[in-house]
Amino acid sequence: MGTIIKTVGIVLSAVNFSDSDKILTVLTPNLGKISVMAKGVRKRRKENLGCTDLGVISNFVLFKGTKMYHLNESSIIESFYNIRLDYDKLVICTDILKEANKYTEGIENISEIYNIFKLTTYAIYGLLENNYRYKNGVTVNEYDEIKEKLKEEKDEIIYITFMIKLLNIIGFKLNLETLDIKEKGLDNVSGNYDISSNVNGLIYIKSENIYVSINIYKILKYIVNSDIEKVFKYKTNKENIEKLKKFKEIYLENHIF
């Protein structure tokens, strides 16, 4: 006899199966990553259809079968509909879901799973909330250009931060304690989170065999040490975003490829 289980989950992937079914990959905080058969959801006006879309967070009532879970009931918590209206945001959202799917493969530690679930949902909520209102003193056309630039930069920050934090969660922890500071008078840099200030000098991160600027070091320190609820809250500039992007690529190469 199967078991009925209630959980919350985010859809990482969805594959059409037969003419009316879908097979979902769902990340949950308590069951881990699971496969869910959603029977009949592709039929017109089927009530559970919205909960099977990519990235949607829902409450699920599941029947545990021998090989996979089966969808019984569902209710949407957040559809992230507005992200689907913004192509650039949708691309980043899809990338975040793909990475969450990839790096949860084989993970059974429930604490790691919970943190990855939490990180993924906070990242996508960050994309959803990343909007800028009109400010006095700027014309509408000028502000539209500024708004788009700021949105793009913030969305990039969210993705880069997500990847660095994700690797730390799954065990590839960034060692920012064993350092070689290449500039005198910077002894207190490890305790300084004023990441908006410009400070000259380089720090050698031995675990990654890479030199980074003081500003990048401080951002990395913030990402590694911050709670997930706060990790996406920092601000920086385009130059630092490009440097963080390069660091993220090296970090991935060192530990994954």
N, C-alpha and C positions, 0 to 999 in steps of 0.2 A: 504494500500500500504506500503510495507516495505521500510526501509531506507538503503542506501549504506553508509558504514562507513569505513574510512581508519585509521589504527592504526599500531603500532609495538607491537610485543609480543614474549614471550618465551614459548615454549611448556613444560608444567609441566607433563602432562600425555597424553597418546594416547591409545585408545581402538578400536580394530577392530569391525566394525559393518556391518553386512551382508557380502556378498562376495567381495564387492568393496569399502565400505565406512569406514571412521574412525570418531570417536568422540574425539575431542581434548579438553583438559583443558589448556587454554592459559592465562598467566598473562600479563596484559597490564598496562602501566602507567596511562592511562586515563579512561579506561572502567572497571578497576579492573580485577578480575578473571572471565573468561567467558567460556562457553561451545560452541564449534564450530563444526558443522557438515561438514565434508569434503567428499562430494559426489564423488564417483568414483575414489578416489585417489589411491586405491590399484590395479587398472588396470595397466597393463604393459605400461611403458613409459608415465604415466600420469604426466603432467608438475608440478603439485603442490605437488607431493609425498615427495620430499626432505624437504619441509617446515613442514611436519607433524611428523618428527622424534623428539624423546625426546631431549629437551635441545636446539633445534635450535631456533635462533632468526631471525625473518622475518618481512618484511612489509606485512601487510594483507589488502586486500579489502574484506569487509564482507557485507553480506546482513542480516539485522536484522529481524528475523522471530518472531513468537509469543512466542516460547518457548526457542529458542536458536539462535545463529548466524550461518550463512551458509557461507562457504568459496567460494569466487568468484575468486579472484586472489591472488597471493603471490609471493614474491621474497626474497631469502635468504640474510640476512645480515651477519650472522656467523653460520656456521654449527658445529664448534668445532670438526671437523673431527679427528684431531690428538688425542683428548682425547679418542676417541673410539678405538684407537690403543693401549692404555695403560690401562690394566685391573684395576689396583689400582686407577688410576685417574677416570676411568669410574664409579667405585663403589662410590667414594666420590661425584662425580658430580650427580649421581642418588640420593644419600642421600640428597644433598642440594635441589634438585628439589622436593623431597618428603616432606621435611620440609617446603619449601616455599608453597607447595600445602596445607599442613596440617594447617599451622598457618595463612593462608589468608582466611580460611573458615569463612564466616560471616562478614568479615571486609568490611565496606562501606566507611570509611574515605579515601578520595582520596589521602591525603598527606601520610598516612601510606602505602597505596597501591603503590604509586609512589616510596617511599623509599625502600619497600621490593623488587619491581621490580629492582631498581637500585642496591641494595645490592646483589641480586641473580646473576645479570649479571656480576657485578664486581668480585664476588667470582669465577664464572666459567671462566671468562677471566684470573683470577689469576692462576687457574689450568692449563690453556692452555699455559700461559707464563712461568710457573715454569720449566725451563730447564737450565742446566748448561753446559757451554762450557769447552773444554779442557784447562787446565792451565799449563804453563811451570813448569818444575821441578817435575811433577807427571807422572808416567808411565801410559799408556793407561789402563792397568788392574786395577791399583790402583785407577785411576780416575773414572773408571766405578763404583767401589764400593762406593767411596765417593759421586759420582753424585747421585746414587740411594738412598743413605742414606739421602742426603740433600733434594732430591725431596720428599721423603716420609715424612720427618719432616715438610717441608713447606706446603705440602698438608694437613697434620694434622692441622697445624696452621690455614689454610684457613677455614677448616670446623668448628673448635672450635670458631674462631672469628666470623664466619657467625652466629652461633647459639646464641652467647652472644649478638651480635648486633641486631639480629632479635627479641629476647625477649624484648630488650630495646625499639625497634620501636613499638611493639604491646602493650606496656603499662606496662610491668614488669620491670620498670627502676631500675637499680642497684644503690642503694644509697651508694656512696663512700665518703660522707661528714661527716656523723655521725659515728665517728671512736673512737677506743680506742687503742692508740699506746703503745705497750708493751716494749718499749725500749727508754731510754732517748737519747736526742740529735737528734731525728728524726722529729722535728717539721715541717721541710720543705719538707717532703716526698711527700705531695700531689701536689707540684709543680715541682717535679723532674721526667722527662720522660726519664732519662738515663737508659732504661730498660735492658741494657746489663751488667750493673755493679752488683757486688755481695754485698749486704748489709744484715747484720744480723738483726734479730728482727722479731716480728710478729705484725700484725694488726688485730684487731677484727672488722669485718664488721657486725654491729648489725642487719641490715635488713635481712641478710642471716644466722645469728647465726653461723659464721664460722671464724676461724683464717686463715690468709694467710700470706705468706712471703712478705717482702717489695717489692721484685722483681715482684711477682704476682700482688700485689696491683697496682704497676705502669703500668703493662701491661693492667690490667682491666681499669684503669683510661684512658689509651690511647684509648682503644677500645670504651669506652662509650663516650668520648669527641671528638673523631676524626670524620671528615667528611667521608662519605662513600668512596669517591675517595681515601682516604689515609689510611683507617682502616686496610688494609691487608699489609701495607708497613713495619711493624716492623719485627725485627729478634730476636730470642731467642734460647735457647739450649734445648736439649732433656729432661733434668730434669724439666725445667719449662713447657714444653709441657705436660708432664705427670701430673703435678700439675694443670695446666689449664684444662686438661681433667676431672680430679676429681671435680674441682670447677664447671665446666659446668654441670656435672651430678647432683650435689647438687642443683645448681641454677634451673635446670629443675624440680627436685623433689619439691622444695619449692613453685614453682609457677604454675606448669602444672599438676602434678600427684596428 
